[in-house]
Amino acid sequence: MRKVLGAVTALLLALGVATFIGLPGATAQGGTGTIEADVKYNGAPQVEKLKVNKDTEKCGTEAVIEKVVVGGNKGLTNAVVSVPGAKGGGGKAVKGMIDQHGCKFVPHVVVMSPGDLEIKNSDDILHNIHTYSTANPSINKAQPKFKKVMTEKLEKPEYVKVTCDVHSWMLGWVAVTPGPASVTDKDGVAKIENVPVGKQTVEVWHETLGKQTKEVDVKAGQATKVSFEMKK
Ligand SMILES: [Cu+2]
């Protein structure tokens, strides 16, 4: 009996020490960490320019369609970085919001949790919202100038293309992601907070360069860095 008690005490002590100094394999404490993704593109930017002759007082006379935006140090802008498997982590649901402003969808790429997408019209002219999707029902609705805000539902994870049938050049994307997500900035960097600790798959998606995934190991209260290089 004494031997058994001794062994149990030793085991408890070892576990206690392991937990205290945070050894790998110590009792899981849960918690969340941050992922810092760095997305690069080793190619030329792709920008199209178009003459505009409709609603020019709001739209201007030239439309700039930014398909691939590359910043300093080859950073790729407008890529969605997400952790699709991290459902129900420390993250909160994110409501989608897109604005038809200056005859552009602002922001060009928006991320949201499955649920409501709020569509604004701050132009005081007629716009339309037309989505191209497979998992979600398609939306094709006029948004007259007096309709400042419309709310639509996108319940299923998907990358949804958004256009306006009134202004053919208008193009935006809505990323409906089950887990936490973020969009890369002008340097190609995206930070995702509140990712549950442990092995996670990070997904990067870009409207013209496709998708890539990588595995990371997220540690509590720490930033885990991951780099991607998108190809044509
Ligand atoms: Cu429009």
Residues whose N, C-alpha, C, O or C-beta is under 5 A from the ligand:
A	BS01	CU	L126 H127 N128 C164 V166 H167 M170
